[in-house]
Amino acid sequence: MSESPADVRQSLSLAGQAALVTGASRGIGLAIARALTQAGAAVVMAARKAPGLEAAAAELAAAGGRVLAVAANVSRDQDRRRLVERALAWASRLDILVNNAGANPSYGPLAEVQEAAWDKVFAVNLKASLFLSQLAYRAWMAQHGGAILNVSSLAAYVPTARINAYSVTKAALNHLTACLASEWGPQGVRVNAIAPGLVQTSFSQALWESPEGRRRIQSNPLPRVGRPQDLAGAALLLLSPAGSFITGQCLIVDGGEIIKECGQRGAA
Ligand SMILES: NC(=O)c1ccc[n+]([C@@H]2O[C@H](COP(=O)([O-])OP(=O)(O)OC[C@H]3O[C@@H](n4cnc5c(N)ncnc54)[C@H](OP(=O)(O)O)[C@@H]3O)[C@@H](O)[C@H]2O)c1
């Protein structure tokens, strides 16, 4: 089982490791993939649409990163299997998995959510994260150890108007994180999550562009919208030797939004 290096300067290095990042063509996934290449990992980048994915991979390769782009839909079993097979054939190892691809197919109250939308949001945000983790575990990590990062959300912690179906999947993802960490820790596999607040990506554009979203951001302790690169440092901490003794946790990266309500209530 890996331990933190005695010299802290080595602790964020991923030299010699291989990673698979889903949803890596833009937004938070691309920022994490970029950080992993900068830390020295070979990175397999996955997303559904090949053109955007290949452009993102070309950008990281031009900056010196070792990357492979594989178009895949994580909600399909055959795509998940092909992804892990391609990653292992290319890198001969798979030390890191980042389950970042996410969906939010419906806006509105739970009273009106349709069964198809409920199934889809669970398929991408929860089911795919479990079964991709299972594939990586069986194919490599159970024998060699590894680190898995699930991209959750601040919405996992608080009911969030109009996206509560999505928020239920992220709360379940946090518990999946703890359950997998508990099962796989003895094999040297750490499983953690990060929970972003509002981040400026196409995924949440309707939220951060709205007057309500702007008010929400401006009243946060750090009163600005998050940027995808704001998640990269937290991801690297949890995936690198610097995080060797951290497992089963979800690190909230939200500019302090979650403490806002406690602050407004005051002490006691
Ligand atoms: N932005 C926020 O404010 C925010 C806040 C909290 C949590 N998050 C979480 O952060 C994660 C990333 O979101 P983001 O904001 O970076 O979104 P984004 O900019 O829209 O990027 C989403 C990425 O996921 C890919 N993707 C979507 N569905 C996929 C599927 N079924 N299979 C494979 N790839 C898929 C997309 O590419 P293709 O379209 O080509 O597949 C794209 O690369 C999500 O899990 C989201 O829930 C975001």
The ligand as an SDF file (V2000), in Angstrom:
LIG
                    3D

 48 52  0  0  0  0  0  0  0  0999 V2000
  -20.5320   23.0210  -13.6480 N   0  0  0  0  0  0  0  0  0  0  0  0
  -21.0090   22.9920  -12.4050 C   0  0  0  0  0  0  0  0  0  0  0  0
  -21.4700   24.0240  -11.8570 O   0  0  0  0  0  0  0  0  0  0  0  0
  -20.9640   21.7050  -11.6200 C   0  0  0  0  0  0  0  0  0  0  0  0
  -21.2520   21.7840  -10.2550 C   0  0  0  0  0  0  0  0  0  0  0  0
  -21.2340   20.6140   -9.4980 C   0  0  0  0  0  0  0  0  0  0  0  0
  -20.9020   19.4110  -10.0880 C   0  0  0  0  0  0  0  0  0  0  0  0
  -20.6270   19.3580  -11.4280 N   0  0  0  0  0  0  0  0  0  0  0  0
  -20.2950   18.0460  -11.9950 C   0  0  0  0  0  0  0  0  0  0  0  0
  -19.0690   18.1330  -12.6960 O   0  0  0  0  0  0  0  0  0  0  0  0
  -19.0300   17.1350  -13.7140 C   0  0  0  0  0  0  0  0  0  0  0  0
  -18.5670   17.7580  -15.0090 C   0  0  0  0  0  0  0  0  0  0  0  0
  -19.4510   18.8000  -15.3580 O   0  0  0  0  0  0  0  0  0  0  0  0
  -19.0090   20.0860  -16.1960 P   0  0  0  0  0  0  0  0  0  0  0  0
  -19.6530   21.2380  -15.5560 O   0  0  0  0  0  0  0  0  0  0  0  0
  -17.5430   20.0890  -16.4340 O   0  0  0  0  0  0  0  0  0  0  0  0
  -19.8100   19.7820  -17.5520 O   0  0  0  0  0  0  0  0  0  0  0  0
  -19.4780   20.0370  -19.0980 P   0  0  0  0  0  0  0  0  0  0  0  0
  -18.5610   21.2080  -19.2740 O   0  0  0  0  0  0  0  0  0  0  0  0
  -20.7890   20.0470  -19.7770 O   0  0  0  0  0  0  0  0  0  0  0  0
  -18.6610   18.7180  -19.5090 O   0  0  0  0  0  0  0  0  0  0  0  0
  -19.2730   17.4680  -19.4460 C   0  0  0  0  0  0  0  0  0  0  0  0
  -18.3390   16.4520  -20.0360 C   0  0  0  0  0  0  0  0  0  0  0  0
  -18.9270   15.1460  -19.8820 O   0  0  0  0  0  0  0  0  0  0  0  0
  -19.0580   14.5150  -21.1790 C   0  0  0  0  0  0  0  0  0  0  0  0
  -20.1990   13.6230  -21.1000 N   0  0  0  0  0  0  0  0  0  0  0  0
  -21.4800   13.9270  -20.8220 C   0  0  0  0  0  0  0  0  0  0  0  0
  -22.2430   12.8190  -20.8210 N   0  0  0  0  0  0  0  0  0  0  0  0
  -21.4190   11.7720  -21.0820 C   0  0  0  0  0  0  0  0  0  0  0  0
  -21.6020   10.3770  -21.2220 C   0  0  0  0  0  0  0  0  0  0  0  0
  -22.8040    9.8020  -21.0870 N   0  0  0  0  0  0  0  0  0  0  0  0
  -20.5170    9.6070  -21.4970 N   0  0  0  0  0  0  0  0  0  0  0  0
  -19.2910   10.1630  -21.6400 C   0  0  0  0  0  0  0  0  0  0  0  0
  -19.0650   11.4750  -21.5160 N   0  0  0  0  0  0  0  0  0  0  0  0
  -20.1180   12.2700  -21.2540 C   0  0  0  0  0  0  0  0  0  0  0  0
  -19.1310   15.7050  -22.1470 C   0  0  0  0  0  0  0  0  0  0  0  0
  -18.7430   15.4030  -23.4870 O   0  0  0  0  0  0  0  0  0  0  0  0
  -19.7840   14.8120  -24.5890 P   0  0  0  0  0  0  0  0  0  0  0  0
  -20.9570   15.7520  -24.5780 O   0  0  0  0  0  0  0  0  0  0  0  0
  -19.0120   14.8020  -25.8630 O   0  0  0  0  0  0  0  0  0  0  0  0
  -20.1110   13.4420  -24.1180 O   0  0  0  0  0  0  0  0  0  0  0  0
  -18.1100   16.6350  -21.5140 C   0  0  0  0  0  0  0  0  0  0  0  0
  -16.7990   16.2070  -21.8240 O   0  0  0  0  0  0  0  0  0  0  0  0
  -20.4330   16.5330  -13.7680 C   0  0  0  0  0  0  0  0  0  0  0  0
  -20.4400   15.2920  -13.0940 O   0  0  0  0  0  0  0  0  0  0  0  0
  -21.2950   17.5420  -13.0130 C   0  0  0  0  0  0  0  0  0  0  0  0
  -22.3980   16.9230  -12.3910 O   0  0  0  0  0  0  0  0  0  0  0  0
  -20.6530   20.4800  -12.1960 C   0  0  0  0  0  0  0  0  0  0  0  0
  1  2  1  0
  2  3  2  0
  2  4  1  0
  4  5  1  0
  4 48  2  0
  5  6  2  0
  6  7  1  0
  7  8  2  0
  8  9  1  0
  8 48  1  0
  9 10  1  0
  9 46  1  0
 10 11  1  0
 11 12  1  0
 11 44  1  0
 12 13  1  0
 13 14  1  0
 14 15  2  0
 14 16  1  0
 14 17  1  0
 17 18  1  0
 18 19  2  0
 18 20  1  0
 18 21  1  0
 21 22  1  0
 22 23  1  0
 23 24  1  0
 23 42  1  0
 24 25  1  0
 25 26  1  0
 25 36  1  0
 26 27  1  0
 26 35  1  0
 27 28  2  0
 28 29  1  0
 29 30  1  0
 29 35  2  0
 30 31  1  0
 30 32  2  0
 32 33  1  0
 33 34  2  0
 34 35  1  0
 36 37  1  0
 36 42  1  0
 37 38  1  0
 38 39  2  0
 38 40  1  0
 38 41  1  0
 42 43  1  0
 44 45  1  0
 44 46  1  0
 46 47  1  0
M  CHG  2   8   1  16  -1
M  END
$$$$
